Amino acid sequence: MIAAAMLAALFGVLLCAALADVARLRIPNSLVLAAVGLFLPYTYASGMALAEIGLHVGAGVAVLVAGFVLFSAGLRFGAGDAKLFAALALWSGFSGLPALVAFTGFIGGGIALVVVLLRASGIGWWLGARGWSAPALTMDGREPYVPYGPAMALAFVCTIYTAA
């Protein structure tokens, strides 16, 4: 029961992270820390063995290092994306990591296609003229980033439910 509540709370955190990324192209550290913080009570409530917890932590650390290598190399991988993906790798562990990566790639590719089409339609400027902020849709001379928070959140949900 408590494990399910922790997972539900994580889904709420991921929804907030996805919305923040869409609205501002930023994933707040507080949401990443909340996702990581929910993992400890989840492990206790679910009766996860210490060795398994170690593997989950190893997956999170490995993904965090890889994410910051990508970010440092300037490969259009945001720092918030790296931190959120590492938090989700912590929850997924090494066993769920291939599915998480695959789902994120497929869903993220779909979102990127939608964003490109919406940019071409001019809807970002139309929304801006009406007082709505849509930084992913109106570039204003900036690099054309795509919010990956929603893709990672949805990919995690898919990973959790396909692993069960």
C-alpha positions as CSV (number, residue, x, y, z in Angstrom):
1,M,0.0,0.0,0.0
2,I,2.8,2.5,0.9
3,A,4.8,1.4,-2.1
4,A,1.9,2.2,-4.3
5,A,1.5,5.6,-2.7
6,M,5.2,6.4,-3.3
7,L,4.8,5.4,-6.9
8,A,1.7,7.5,-7.2
9,A,3.5,10.5,-5.7
10,L,6.3,9.9,-8.2
11,F,3.8,10.1,-11.0
12,G,2.6,13.4,-9.6
13,V,6.2,14.7,-9.5
14,L,6.8,13.6,-13.1
15,L,3.6,15.3,-14.2
16,C,4.9,18.6,-12.6
17,A,8.3,18.1,-14.2
18,A,6.8,17.5,-17.6
19,L,4.6,20.6,-17.3
20,A,7.5,22.7,-16.1
21,D,9.7,21.6,-19.0
22,V,7.0,22.4,-21.5
23,A,6.3,25.8,-20.0
24,R,9.8,27.0,-19.3
25,L,12.2,24.4,-20.9
26,R,13.5,23.9,-17.4
27,I,13.1,21.0,-14.9
28,P,13.4,22.3,-11.4
29,N,16.0,20.6,-9.1
30,S,13.3,20.4,-6.4
31,L,11.3,18.0,-8.6
32,V,14.3,15.9,-9.3
33,L,15.2,15.7,-5.6
34,A,11.6,14.8,-4.8
35,A,11.8,11.9,-7.3
36,V,15.0,10.7,-5.7
37,G,13.7,11.2,-2.2
38,L,10.6,9.1,-2.8
39,F,12.8,6.1,-3.7
40,L,14.0,5.4,-0.2
41,P,10.6,5.0,1.4
42,Y,9.6,3.0,-1.7
43,T,12.5,0.5,-1.2
44,Y,11.5,0.0,2.4
45,A,7.8,-0.4,1.7
46,S,8.4,-2.8,-1.1
47,G,10.9,-4.9,0.8
48,M,13.6,-4.4,-1.8
49,A,16.8,-6.3,-0.8
50,L,20.0,-4.3,-0.1
51,A,21.8,-5.8,-3.1
52,E,18.9,-4.8,-5.4
53,I,18.9,-1.2,-4.0
54,G,22.7,-1.1,-4.8
55,L,22.0,-2.0,-8.4
56,H,19.3,0.7,-8.7
57,V,21.7,3.3,-7.2
58,G,24.4,2.1,-9.6
59,A,22.0,2.6,-12.6
60,G,21.2,6.1,-11.4
61,V,24.8,7.1,-10.9
62,A,25.8,5.6,-14.3
63,V,23.1,7.5,-16.1
64,L,23.9,10.7,-14.2
65,V,27.6,10.5,-15.3
66,A,26.6,9.7,-18.9
67,G,24.1,12.6,-18.9
68,F,26.6,15.1,-17.8
69,V,29.1,13.9,-20.3
70,L,26.5,14.5,-23.0
71,F,25.6,17.9,-21.5
72,S,29.3,18.9,-21.2
73,A,29.9,17.9,-24.8
74,G,27.2,20.3,-25.9
75,L,25.1,17.6,-27.5
76,R,21.8,19.4,-26.8
77,F,21.1,17.4,-23.7
78,G,20.0,19.7,-20.9
79,A,21.3,19.5,-17.3
80,G,17.7,19.1,-16.0
81,D,17.1,16.3,-18.5
82,A,20.3,14.5,-17.3
83,K,19.2,14.8,-13.6
84,L,15.6,13.7,-14.2
85,F,16.7,10.8,-16.4
86,A,19.2,9.7,-13.7
87,A,16.4,9.8,-11.1
88,L,14.3,7.6,-13.3
89,A,17.2,5.2,-13.9
90,L,17.4,5.0,-10.1
91,W,13.8,3.9,-10.0
92,S,14.2,1.6,-13.0
93,G,17.5,-0.1,-12.1
94,F,19.7,-1.7,-14.7
95,S,17.0,-4.2,-15.5
96,G,14.5,-1.5,-16.6
97,L,17.1,0.8,-18.1
98,P,17.0,-0.6,-21.7
99,A,13.2,-0.2,-21.8
100,L,13.4,3.3,-20.3
101,V,15.9,4.4,-22.9
102,A,13.9,2.8,-25.8
103,F,10.6,4.3,-24.7
104,T,12.2,7.7,-24.2
105,G,13.7,7.6,-27.6
106,F,10.5,6.7,-29.3
107,I,8.2,9.0,-27.4
108,G,10.8,11.8,-27.5
109,G,11.1,11.4,-31.3
110,G,7.3,11.7,-31.6
111,I,7.3,14.8,-29.4
112,A,10.1,16.4,-31.4
113,L,8.2,15.8,-34.6
114,V,5.1,17.5,-33.1
115,V,7.1,20.4,-31.9
116,V,8.8,20.9,-35.3
117,L,5.4,20.8,-37.0
118,L,3.9,23.3,-34.5
119,R,6.8,25.6,-34.9
120,A,6.3,25.6,-38.6
121,S,2.6,26.3,-38.2
122,G,3.4,29.6,-36.4
123,I,1.2,28.6,-33.4
124,G,3.9,29.7,-31.0
125,W,3.7,33.3,-32.2
126,W,-0.1,33.2,-32.2
127,L,0.0,32.0,-28.5
128,G,2.6,34.6,-27.7
129,A,0.4,37.4,-29.1
130,R,-2.3,36.3,-26.7
131,G,-0.1,36.3,-23.6
132,W,0.8,32.6,-23.5
133,S,4.4,31.6,-23.1
134,A,5.5,28.8,-25.5
135,P,9.3,28.9,-25.5
136,A,9.6,25.5,-27.2
137,L,7.4,26.8,-30.0
138,T,8.9,30.3,-30.5
139,M,12.6,30.3,-30.6
140,D,13.4,34.0,-30.6
141,G,16.9,33.4,-32.0
142,R,17.7,30.6,-29.4
143,E,18.7,27.1,-30.1
144,P,15.7,24.9,-31.1
145,Y,15.3,22.8,-27.9
146,V,12.6,20.2,-27.5
147,P,11.2,19.6,-24.0
148,Y,12.1,16.0,-23.1
149,G,10.6,16.0,-19.6
150,P,7.2,14.8,-21.0
151,A,8.9,12.0,-23.0
152,M,10.9,10.8,-20.0
153,A,7.8,10.9,-17.7
154,L,5.7,8.9,-20.1
155,A,8.6,6.5,-20.9
156,F,8.9,5.8,-17.2
157,V,5.2,5.0,-16.9
158,C,5.5,2.7,-19.9
159,T,8.6,1.0,-18.4
160,I,6.9,0.4,-15.0
161,Y,3.8,-1.1,-16.6
162,T,5.5,-3.3,-19.1
163,A,7.9,-4.7,-16.5
164,A,5.0,-5.7,-14.2
